[in-house]
Amino acid sequence: MKIVVAVDGSEFTRKALDYIAAQRSMFVDGHELVLVHVCPAIPPHASRHIAKDTLAEYYKEEGAKVIDPVKQQLQGLGIANASVQTRHGQAAEEIVRAAEECGAGLVVMGTHGHGTLGRALMGSVATKVIAESSLPVLLVQ
C-alpha cells in the first residue's frame, strides 16, 4: 500500500515520522511511503512577472529546505523506501490530490492539536484534508 505522509518540516512532522518508525510493521514494512510537501504558491498577479525557470528554482529551493531534513530523519530511523513529491498551492488540496493521483490507501499527517476555537479562527490543513479526502487520514499529535 502507498502511504502519503504530509510533511512541512515542523515538530509535528517529526512526531508523525517518529510514530511511523515506531510502528514499522503497520506503516513501513511492505509499504511505500510518499512524502508530500506543499509550498504556498506565489499569487498569480506576482508570478506572471517572474520568469518560469526562476519560479521553478524558487519552489525547488523551498521544497529542499523541508525535504532534506525529513530525508535525514528518515535515514536516521532506518527508513529508505520513501519517494518525494513537492508541490505548490493550497496545502490541503494538494495533499488530497497527491494521495489520489498516486493511488494511496492512507494519508498520515502531524497535527498542531488546536482546539475547536483555534480551528474555527484559523482553519486547519488537517481538518480540510479530512473533509476533502475519500481516503482514511491518520493524524498524529
N, CA and C of each residue as an Amber inpcrd file, in Angstrom:
protein
   423
   0.8460000  -1.1790000   0.0000000   0.0000000   0.0000000   0.0000000
   0.8910000   1.2420000   0.0000000   0.4460000   2.2400000  -0.7260000
   1.1310000   3.5310000  -0.6860000   0.5370000   4.3570000   0.4420000
   1.4200000   4.9770000   1.1990000   1.0110000   5.8300000   2.3130000
   1.5920000   7.2130000   2.0740000   0.7140000   8.1980000   1.9360000
   1.1570000   9.5810000   1.7740000   1.4110000  10.1620000   3.1520000
   2.5790000  10.7450000   3.3210000   2.9260000  11.4160000   4.5730000
   3.1250000  12.8900000   4.2470000   2.2240000  13.7290000   4.7480000
   2.3290000  15.1720000   4.5240000   3.4100000  15.7200000   5.4440000
   4.3680000  16.4490000   4.8600000   5.4790000  16.9820000   5.6480000
   5.6050000  18.4850000   5.4380000   5.8240000  19.1960000   6.5400000
   6.0200000  20.6410000   6.4520000   7.2760000  21.0920000   7.1930000
   8.0300000  20.1390000   7.7240000   9.2750000  20.4760000   8.4110000
   9.1040000  20.8710000   9.8570000   7.8940000  20.8470000  10.3550000
   7.6350000  21.2680000  11.7260000   7.9110000  20.1360000  12.7150000
   7.8210000  20.4670000  13.9810000   7.9400000  19.4680000  15.0410000
   6.8450000  18.4140000  14.8910000   5.7040000  18.7900000  14.3720000
   4.5840000  17.8660000  14.2060000   4.8860000  16.8490000  13.1100000
   5.6350000  17.2530000  12.0970000   6.1050000  16.3120000  11.0770000
   7.0580000  15.3080000  11.7110000   7.9780000  15.7930000  12.5310000
   8.9340000  14.8950000  13.1900000   8.2100000  13.8730000  14.0620000
   7.1980000  14.3160000  14.7720000   6.4370000  13.3950000  15.6190000
   5.7230000  12.3360000  14.7740000   5.1430000  12.7480000  13.6630000
   4.4570000  11.7990000  12.7810000   5.4440000  10.7640000  12.2420000
   6.6330000  11.2100000  11.8310000   7.6360000  10.2840000  11.3070000
   8.1440000   9.3460000  12.4000000   8.3190000   9.8600000  13.6020000
   8.7210000   9.0010000  14.7230000   7.6610000   7.9380000  14.9870000
   6.3880000   8.3250000  14.9170000   5.2940000   7.3780000  15.1280000
   5.3120000   6.2890000  14.0530000   5.4830000   6.7100000  12.8050000
   5.5390000   5.7510000  11.7010000   6.6820000   4.7620000  11.9180000
   7.8380000   5.2780000  12.3070000   9.0010000   4.4090000  12.5340000
   8.7670000   3.4530000  13.6960000   8.0810000   3.9150000  14.7290000
   7.8100000   3.0750000  15.8950000   6.8130000   1.9670000  15.5660000
   6.0150000   2.1720000  14.5500000   5.0080000   1.1990000  14.1280000
   5.3890000   0.6250000  12.7610000   6.6390000   0.2230000  12.6150000
   7.1880000  -0.2120000  11.3160000   6.3090000  -1.2310000  10.6060000
   5.8270000  -2.2130000  11.3320000   5.0650000  -3.2820000  10.6670000
   3.7600000  -2.7650000  10.0730000   3.2080000  -1.7170000  10.6540000
   1.9540000  -1.1520000  10.1340000   2.1830000  -0.1820000   8.9780000
   3.2780000   0.5790000   9.0160000   3.4390000   1.6890000   8.0840000
   4.6390000   1.6020000   7.1480000   5.6310000   0.8080000   7.4840000
   6.8580000   0.8320000   6.6930000   7.0700000  -0.4850000   5.9500000
   7.1320000  -1.5740000   6.6860000   7.4500000  -2.8670000   6.0930000
   6.3840000  -3.2760000   5.0770000   6.8010000  -3.4320000   3.8320000
   5.8780000  -3.8400000   2.7720000   5.0430000  -2.7140000   2.1940000
   5.2960000  -1.4910000   2.6200000   4.5400000  -0.3420000   2.1300000
   5.4730000   0.6640000   1.4720000   4.9020000   1.5180000   0.6530000
   5.6760000   2.5850000   0.0280000   5.2430000   3.9170000   0.6230000
   6.1850000   4.6360000   1.2120000   5.8930000   5.9590000   1.7460000
   6.1110000   7.0010000   0.6590000   5.1540000   7.9160000   0.5450000
   5.2600000   9.0240000  -0.3970000   5.2080000  10.3030000   0.4270000
   6.3380000  10.9880000   0.5270000   6.3990000  12.2450000   1.2660000
   5.8820000  13.3520000   0.3690000   4.9470000  14.1410000   0.8800000
   4.3800000  15.2380000   0.0990000   4.5820000  16.5340000   0.8730000
   5.2830000  17.4620000   0.2370000   5.4570000  18.7990000   0.7980000
   4.8040000  19.7980000  -0.1470000   4.0170000  20.7020000   0.4210000
   3.3370000  21.7260000  -0.3730000   3.8680000  23.0940000   0.0280000
   4.4590000  23.7700000  -0.9320000   4.9380000  25.1380000  -0.7500000
   3.8030000  26.0820000  -1.1340000   3.5270000  27.1000000  -0.3290000
   2.4960000  28.0590000  -0.7280000   2.8210000  28.6700000  -2.0860000
   1.8140000  28.7640000  -2.9140000   2.0140000  29.2910000  -4.2680000
   2.1990000  30.8020000  -4.2460000   3.0560000  31.2700000  -5.1470000
   3.1840000  32.7070000  -5.3720000   1.8950000  33.1420000  -6.0760000
   1.2390000  34.1950000  -5.6170000  -0.0160000  34.6150000  -6.2470000
   0.1580000  34.8990000  -7.7410000  -0.8570000  34.5720000  -8.5360000
  -0.7590000  34.7660000  -9.9880000  -0.3960000  36.1900000 -10.4030000
  -0.9040000  37.1870000  -9.6780000  -0.5930000  38.5680000 -10.0610000
   0.8970000  38.8840000  -9.9130000   1.5840000  38.1340000  -9.0630000
   3.0300000  38.3230000  -8.9040000   3.8160000  37.3430000  -9.7770000
   3.3550000  36.1020000  -9.8440000   4.1210000  35.0790000 -10.5580000
   4.1900000  35.3330000 -12.0630000   3.2230000  36.0450000 -12.6160000
   3.2690000  36.3100000 -14.0600000   4.4100000  37.2610000 -14.4310000
   4.9960000  37.9140000 -13.4310000   6.1130000  38.8270000 -13.6730000
   7.4730000  38.1830000 -13.3860000   7.4500000  36.8840000 -13.0780000
   8.6760000  36.1640000 -12.7470000   8.9080000  35.1120000 -13.8250000
  10.1420000  35.0100000 -14.2880000  10.4770000  34.0030000 -15.2940000
  10.1450000  32.6030000 -14.7580000   9.6330000  31.7430000 -15.6300000
   9.2160000  30.3980000 -15.2110000  10.3580000  29.6070000 -14.5860000
  11.5620000  29.7240000 -15.1480000  12.6790000  28.9800000 -14.5790000
  13.0740000  29.5240000 -13.2050000  12.9350000  30.8140000 -13.0010000
  13.2160000  31.4130000 -11.6950000  12.1930000  30.9400000 -10.6730000
  10.9400000  30.8960000 -11.0800000   9.8670000  30.4320000 -10.1970000
  10.0580000  28.9550000  -9.8570000  10.4050000  28.1570000 -10.8560000
  10.6400000  26.7330000 -10.6210000  11.8060000  26.5320000  -9.6520000
  12.8550000  27.3200000  -9.8080000  14.0080000  27.2250000  -8.9120000
  13.6220000  27.6190000  -7.4830000  12.7880000  28.6380000  -7.3560000
  12.3150000  29.0630000  -6.0380000  11.5650000  27.9170000  -5.3460000
  10.6250000  27.2940000  -6.0660000   9.8640000  26.1880000  -5.4770000
  10.7790000  25.0140000  -5.1290000  11.7620000  24.7510000  -5.9680000
  12.7130000  23.6600000  -5.7100000  13.5040000  23.9420000  -4.4350000
  14.0050000  25.1550000  -4.2900000  14.7830000  25.5180000  -3.1050000
  13.9330000  25.4790000  -1.8440000  12.7150000  25.9980000  -1.9140000
  11.8320000  25.9880000  -0.7480000  11.4860000  24.5600000  -0.3450000
  11.2450000  23.7170000  -1.3240000  10.9550000  22.3140000  -1.0430000
  12.1320000  21.6110000  -0.3900000  13.3320000  21.8930000  -0.8750000
  14.5380000  21.2590000  -0.3280000  14.7540000  21.6340000   1.1340000
  14.3700000  22.8440000   1.5140000  14.5230000  23.2720000   2.9070000
  13.7430000  22.3730000   3.8570000  12.6490000  21.8140000   3.3730000
  11.8290000  20.9170000   4.1910000  12.2080000  19.4640000   3.9540000
  12.3310000  19.0810000   2.6930000  12.5220000  17.6750000   2.3450000
  13.8800000  17.1440000   2.7920000  14.9450000  17.9020000   2.6500000
  16.2780000  17.4000000   3.0060000  16.3680000  16.9860000   4.4810000
  15.9230000  17.8150000   5.4360000  15.9510000  17.3760000   6.8380000
  15.0270000  16.1810000   7.1070000  13.9040000  16.1110000   6.4010000
  12.9880000  14.9800000   6.5760000  13.6590000  13.6930000   6.0930000
  14.3410000  13.7560000   4.9480000  15.0660000  12.5780000   4.4540000
  16.1290000  12.1430000   5.4530000  16.8330000  13.1160000   6.0380000
  17.8500000  12.7880000   7.0400000  17.2180000  12.1100000   8.2480000
  16.0800000  12.6140000   8.6850000  15.3980000  11.9920000   9.8180000
  15.0130000  10.5570000   9.4830000  14.4650000  10.3460000   8.2930000
  14.0640000   9.0000000   7.8950000  15.2710000   8.0610000   7.8290000
  16.3770000   8.5470000   7.3030000  17.5880000   7.7180000   7.2590000
  18.0250000   7.3440000   8.6620000  17.9530000   8.3070000   9.5860000
  18.2970000   8.0310000  10.9760000  17.3660000   7.0280000  11.6270000
  16.1360000   6.9480000  11.1240000  15.1540000   5.9940000  11.6460000
  15.2130000   4.6670000  10.9000000  16.1070000   4.5760000   9.9100000
  16.2530000   3.3350000   9.1550000  15.1870000   3.1170000   8.1050000
  14.6240000   4.1990000   7.5930000  13.5770000   4.1030000   6.5640000
  14.1450000   4.6450000   5.2560000  14.1850000   3.7800000   4.2510000
  14.7870000   4.1870000   2.9800000  13.8150000   4.0910000   1.8070000
  12.6030000   3.6080000   2.0430000  11.6810000   3.3670000   0.9350000
  10.6560000   4.4950000   0.7610000  11.1270000   5.7150000   0.7680000
  10.2150000   6.8540000   0.6260000  10.5280000   7.6220000  -0.6560000
   9.4790000   7.9030000  -1.4200000   9.6240000   8.7920000  -2.5700000
   9.1460000  10.1800000  -2.1440000   9.4360000  11.1790000  -2.9600000
   9.1560000  12.5590000  -2.5830000   8.3740000  13.2610000  -3.6830000
   7.3760000  14.0320000  -3.2660000   6.6690000  14.9340000  -4.1710000
   6.6720000  16.3120000  -3.5400000   7.1120000  17.2990000  -4.2880000
   6.9860000  18.6770000  -3.8380000   6.0030000  19.3530000  -4.7630000
   5.0840000  20.0650000  -4.1710000   4.0190000  20.7300000  -4.9130000
   3.9010000  22.1590000  -4.4160000   3.1470000  22.9470000  -5.1270000
   2.8450000  24.2880000  -4.6380000   1.3610000  24.5630000  -4.8750000
   0.8060000  25.3310000  -3.9460000  -0.6200000  25.6400000  -3.9980000
  -1.1930000  25.6310000  -2.5950000  -2.4850000  25.3250000  -2.5120000
  -3.1650000  25.2050000  -1.2230000  -2.8240000  23.8390000  -0.6300000
  -2.3300000  23.8120000   0.5860000  -1.7920000  22.5850000   1.1760000
  -2.7960000  21.4320000   1.1800000  -3.9770000  21.6440000   1.7120000
  -4.9430000  20.5520000   1.8280000  -5.3230000  19.9980000   0.4570000
  -5.5930000  20.8780000  -0.4840000  -5.9790000  20.4390000  -1.8240000
  -4.8730000  19.6230000  -2.4790000  -3.6430000  20.0760000  -2.3470000
  -2.5230000  19.3830000  -2.9850000  -2.2120000  18.0500000  -2.3080000
  -2.3740000  17.9750000  -0.9990000  -2.1570000  16.7040000  -0.2900000
  -3.1820000  15.6810000  -0.7550000  -4.4430000  16.0800000  -0.8190000
  -5.5000000  15.1780000  -1.2750000  -5.2540000  14.7680000  -2.7300000
  -4.9100000  15.7320000  -3.5770000  -4.6470000  15.4360000  -4.9890000
  -3.4830000  14.4570000  -5.1320000  -2.4070000  14.6750000  -4.3770000
  -1.2480000  13.7780000  -4.4360000  -1.6350000  12.3580000  -4.0270000
  -2.4150000  12.2410000  -2.9710000  -2.8390000  10.9160000  -2.4960000
  -3.6920000  10.2030000  -3.5370000  -4.6080000  10.9390000  -4.1470000
  -5.4710000  10.3350000  -5.1630000  -4.6710000   9.9380000  -6.4040000
  -3.7770000  10.8160000  -6.8450000  -3.0050000  10.5590000  -8.0630000
  -2.0620000   9.3740000  -7.9280000  -1.4930000   9.1640000  -6.7410000
  -0.5450000   8.0490000  -6.5880000  -1.2330000   6.7650000  -6.1420000
  -2.5320000   6.8080000  -5.9150000  -3.2640000   5.6110000  -5.5180000
  -3.0040000   5.1950000  -4.0820000  -2.8280000   6.1770000  -3.2150000
  -2.5480000   5.8930000  -1.7980000  -3.7590000   5.2610000  -1.1200000
  -3.4730000   4.5140000  -0.0720000  -4.5260000   3.9250000   0.7320000
  -4.7040000   4.6160000   2.0710000  -3.7800000   5.5370000   2.3940000
  -3.8020000   6.2120000   3.6880000  -3.0150000   7.5100000   3.5820000
  -3.4720000   8.5230000   4.3070000  -2.7420000   9.7780000   4.4510000
  -2.3780000   9.9170000   5.9250000  -1.1110000  10.2020000   6.1960000
  -0.6450000  10.4050000   7.5680000  -0.1160000  11.8260000   7.6650000
  -0.5160000  12.5090000   8.7140000  -0.0010000  13.8640000   8.9150000
   0.0260000  14.2140000  10.3860000   0.9920000  15.0400000  10.7400000
   1.0460000  15.5670000  12.0880000   0.0410000  16.6920000  12.2060000
  -0.4210000  16.9050000  13.4140000  -1.3840000  17.9780000  13.6380000
  -0.9310000  18.8300000  14.8060000  -1.2220000  20.0980000  14.7080000
  -0.8260000  21.0360000  15.7540000  -1.6860000  20.8770000  16.9920000
  -2.8220000  20.2060000  16.8610000  -3.6630000  19.9510000  18.0160000
  -4.4260000  21.1620000  18.5070000  -4.7390000  22.1010000  17.6040000
  -5.5420000  23.2530000  18.0130000  -6.9110000  22.7690000  18.4900000
  -7.4650000  23.4630000  19.4380000  -8.8060000  23.1440000  19.9050000
  -9.8530000  23.6330000  18.9160000 -11.1010000  23.4910000  19.2870000
 -12.2070000  23.8830000  18.4270000 -12.1430000  25.3590000  18.0630000
 -11.8630000  26.2090000  19.0360000 -11.7890000  27.6370000  18.7730000
 -10.6530000  27.9530000  17.7980000  -9.4970000  27.3340000  17.9970000
  -8.3610000  27.5540000  17.1010000  -8.6810000  27.1600000  15.6670000
  -9.3430000  26.0210000  15.4890000  -9.7190000  25.5870000  14.1380000
 -10.7260000  26.5430000  13.5300000 -11.6700000  27.0210000  14.3430000
 -12.6930000  27.9310000  13.8300000 -12.0890000  29.2480000  13.3740000
 -11.1070000  29.7380000  14.1020000 -10.4960000  31.0120000  13.7620000
  -9.4680000  30.9050000  12.6420000  -8.6670000  29.8510000  12.6630000
  -7.5510000  29.7460000  11.7290000  -7.7770000  28.7330000  10.6160000
  -8.6740000  27.7970000  10.8120000  -8.7790000  26.7020000   9.8670000
  -7.6560000  25.7240000  10.1540000  -7.6690000  24.6190000   9.4980000
  -6.6540000  23.6150000   9.7390000  -6.4570000  22.8030000   8.4710000
  -5.2060000  22.6410000   8.0750000  -4.9240000  21.8090000   6.9060000
  -5.4390000  20.4000000   7.1690000  -5.2010000  19.8790000   8.3630000
  -5.6530000  18.5230000   8.6920000  -7.1730000  18.4150000   8.5870000
  -7.8890000  19.3880000   9.1070000  -9.3450000  19.3720000   9.0350000
  -9.8150000  19.3980000   7.5880000  -9.1610000  20.1980000   6.7640000
  -9.5430000  20.2790000   5.3500000  -9.2240000  18.9830000   4.6100000
  -8.0980000  18.3540000   4.9290000  -7.7600000  17.0800000   4.2900000
  -8.8040000  16.0340000   4.6520000  -9.1790000  15.9680000   5.9180000
 -10.2070000  15.0130000   6.3380000 -11.5070000  15.2650000   5.5820000
 -11.8870000  16.5310000   5.4480000 -13.1470000  16.8760000   4.7960000
 -13.1320000  16.5800000   3.2940000 -11.9790000  16.7780000   2.6520000
 -11.9100000  16.6690000   1.1980000 -11.4900000  15.2960000   0.6890000
 -10.9090000  14.4700000   1.5350000 -10.3680000  13.1920000   1.0810000
 -11.3640000  12.0600000   1.2810000 -11.3660000  11.1490000   0.3250000
 -12.1740000   9.9360000   0.4850000 -11.3390000   8.8230000   1.1240000
 -10.0590000   9.0970000   1.3690000  -9.1440000   8.1420000   1.9630000
  -9.1250000   8.2750000   3.4830000  -8.7380000   7.2200000   4.1780000
  -8.5350000   7.3530000   5.6240000  -7.3780000   8.2920000   5.8930000
  -7.4880000   9.0860000   6.9480000  -6.4600000  10.0480000   7.3390000
  -6.1010000   9.7720000   8.7960000  -4.8170000   9.5450000   9.0300000
  -4.3200000   9.3250000  10.3840000  -3.6140000  10.5870000  10.8480000
  -4.1070000  11.1820000  11.9300000  -3.4960000  12.3820000  12.4990000
  -2.6570000  11.9950000  13.7030000  -1.4300000  12.4690000  13.7280000
  -0.5210000  12.1970000  14.8400000  -0.2720000  13.5000000  15.5580000
  -0.5700000  13.5110000  16.8550000  -0.4000000  14.7480000  17.6390000
   0.8060000  14.6450000  18.5270000
